[in-house]
Amino acid sequence: MVSHSGLITVMTRAARKAAPRLRRDFGEVEQLQVSKKGPADFVSMADKRAERTLIDELRNARPDWAIYSEESGEIEGDPNKPRWIIDPLDGTTNFLHGVPHFAISIAVEDRRADGKAEITHGMVYQPLTDESFWAEKGRGAWLADRRLRVSARRHLDEALIGTGLPHFGRGNVATWSRIYGAIAPEVSGIRRMGAASLDFAWVAAGRFDGFWEDDLDIWDSAAGVLLVKEAGGFVSDYRGQDRMFERREYLVANGDLHSKLHKLLAGSLR
């Protein structure tokens, strides 16, 4: 049994408590009450119930910590303590269409000695497969009790790459098309799965060899970025810098493939 901190225990308990209702609602997806939150961005009652469960569990464990959630925004806490960053249902569109690919994402953001924020703990939990991807800074990334490592592939023509697609109300089609046009002819395949947190987790697990997407919110990416880094991968923005959360741009892969993908991506945007 792999040892981990009490925070991972708290995150696991919260995710597993929210998961059963998501599974039940997914089985009755046609009866879900759905309200429109914005262009092509739907939020279901399942999403709200999962968020309520996560907030209750996390607040019970750390009552003075702030929480930043997709649905509720910022819930205030002690500014000198860490904060939770949560997405109760990443892959809402998949969920509402009966596509069995969605996840709960939970991360802990703390402050370093220099005052800069950093992600120290992360979990991506897939309720339907019961897969729990988790990581702690400096202690590796794991799928349950199995240590994760990013893919060891070095050649683009062997690489399977994940991405996100622009859609109604979200993303820049022209920019994405230029990047796709540069990368697609060089790689083995490209997949769009529809849940960014799981895309990051799949890179950490070696299922994807790389991934790129922009216009992501921090609740989509916080846990996943830590997973990839702790699995030995590289994460950058499109300029190759460590400003992913600020610029909302993400390019992830192992070291060899990251440099090759970045060359293609950067060249396409000149």
N, C-alpha and C positions, 0 to 999 in steps of 0.2 A: 504494500500500500504506500503510495507516494504521500509524503508529508507536505502540507501547505499551511499557509497562514490562516488565522481566524477569519480574515476578510473573504477569502475564497469560500470558506464554509458559509458565511453569511450570504454571499452572492448565489451560491449553489442552492441554498435553502429558498431564497426568494424566487429564483427562476423556476425551480421545481414546484413551488406552490402556485405560481401563475400559469404553469404549463397545462394542467388538466383541463381548465376551462377553455383555453385556446384550442386544445384538441377537440373538445366537445363542440365548440362553436364552428370549428373547421368542418366537422362532420355534418353540420346543419347550415352550411354557408348560404343557402338560398333563403333562409329565414332571418338572416342577420339584419338588424336595423342599421342602415347605412346613411350617413350624412355627408354632404360635400364640404370639404375643408378648403379647397382651392382647385385650380385647374388640374385635372387629372390626378388629384391627390385626395384619396378618400380615407376617412377614418370610421371605423366600425365600433359598435358597442363592445366588441371583443377587445379591441385595442384599449379602450378606456378602462375596462374591467382589469385587464392585465396590468395596466399602469397603476391602478389603485392598489392592487395586491403588492406589486413591487415597492411602491412608496411606503406602504404600511410596514412591510417586512424590513426594509432598509432603515426606516425611521425608528422602528422598534430596537434595532441593533445599534444604531448610531444616531441618537435623537438630536444631536447638535450639529450634524453635518448638513450642508446644503445639498440640494438635488436639482439637477438640470435635466429635464425630460422633454421629449419631442412634443407631447400633448400639453403638459402643464407649464412649460417654460421653467423659469428659475423659481425654486422654492428656497427661501432664505435659510441660512444657518450661520454658525460661527465662522467669520471670515478667516480665522486663524486655523481652522480645521480643513481637512480634505473635503471634496464634494463628490457625490455620485453623478455619473452621466449615464442616462438610461434611454434605451429605445425598447418599449414594451412589445412592439411588433414590427420588426424590420422585414419588409416584403409584403406590405399591406395589399398591394394590387394582386400579387400572387394569391394571397389568402382569400381575397374576395372573389377570385375567379376559380377557386378550387385547385390551384397549383400547389403541390405539397413541398414548397421551398420557402421557408420563412424562419425567423429566429428572434430570440430575446437577446439584447445586448446590454451589458452592464460594465461600467468602468469606474475606476477611482482616479481622480485627478488631485495631485498634491503639489506643494510648492517646494522647489529646491532652495538651497541656502542662498542662491543669488536672486530668489524671488520669481524665477521663471516657472511656469506651470509645466507639469509633466504627468504622463499617465503611468501609474505604478502597478495597477492590477486590472485585469480585463477578463471578461467571460462572454462567449457567444454560445448560446444554448439553442439547439434545434429540437423543439418539442415532439415532432413526429418521429424522429429517429433516435431520440434520447441521447444525442451526442452533445457532450459538454466540452468545448474548447476553452482552456483557461491559461492564463499566464501571469506571472509576477516578475517585476523587474529584477533582473539578475539571477532568476531561478528557473528560467526556461519556459517553454510553452508545452502544453500537454493536451491530449485528448483523453479525458478520464485519467487513467494511470499510465498512459503510453506517451513517452517523450516525442515531441514533434520536431521535425527538421524540414526545412524547405527543400524543394527538388534539387538534385545535383546535376541536372541537365545543363549543358554548356552551349548547345547549338540551337539557334533560333528555329531551324527547320524541324526540330524535335519537340518544340515547346507548344504547350496548350495555354492560351492566354485568356483571362477573363476581362470583361469590360462592362460598363454601363452605357446605355443608349440614351441620347436626348429624346424627349417626348413632349407632348403637349404641355406647355407652360414651364418646362424645365430643360436646361442645357442649351448648348450652342451647336446646332447641327453642322454648320460649316467647319468649325474647329474639330469636332469629332470625326467628320468625314476625312479631313486632311490626315489626322493621326491614323485612322483606320487604313487609309490608302497607302500609308508608309509601312505600317506593321503587317497587315494581312498577307501580302505576298511573300513575306519572309518567314512566317511561322506555320506550325502544323495545323493550327485551328484556333478559332476565337469563339468564345461562348458568352452569352448574356443571360445570367440566371435570375436577376431581379431582386437580390438581397445582398447589399454590399458587405454587411458584416460577415456573412457566410463566404463571400468571395475572398475576403482577407483570411478567414480561417482556413479556407481550402488552399490558399497559397502556403500558409504555415504548415499545413499537413502534406504538402507536396502533390495535391490533386491538380491544382493549377500551377503552372510554372511562373506565371506573372499575372499582373492585373493593372489596369489603369482606369481611372474615372475622375471627373471633376464635378463641381457643384454639389459635393457631399457635405452634409451637416456633421458636426462633431459627434453626435450620438450614433451616426451611421458608422463612424470610422475609429473612434477612440480605442475600443477594446481590440479591434482588428489590427490596428497599427502595432500595438504592443505584442500581439500574438506573432506577427510576422518578424518583428525585431528579435524577439526571444527565441524564435525558431531558426535564427541565423540569417534572416533575409534583410534586404535593404529597402528602405522606404524614403521617397523624396517627393518634392513637388515637381512640376514639369520643367523647372529650371535646374533640377538636380540639387536643390537646397532643402534644408530641414525646416521648411515653412509650410508644411502641408495643411495644417489646421487653419492657418491664417489665409492662405490662398485657395483653400478648398480643392486642391489638386493632389492626386495620389498616383504614384508609379511604384509598384512593388514587385520584387523578384529576388532571386539569389544574386550574388555579386556579379558573376559573369554575365548573366542575362540582363540584369538591370542596366549595366553600362551599354549593352548593345541596344536594348529597347529605348534607353534614353537618347542615344544618338539618332535613332530613327524618329522618335517623337519630336525632339528638339528641331531636327532638320525640317520636319513637316510644318513647323510653325514659324519658320523664318520668313 
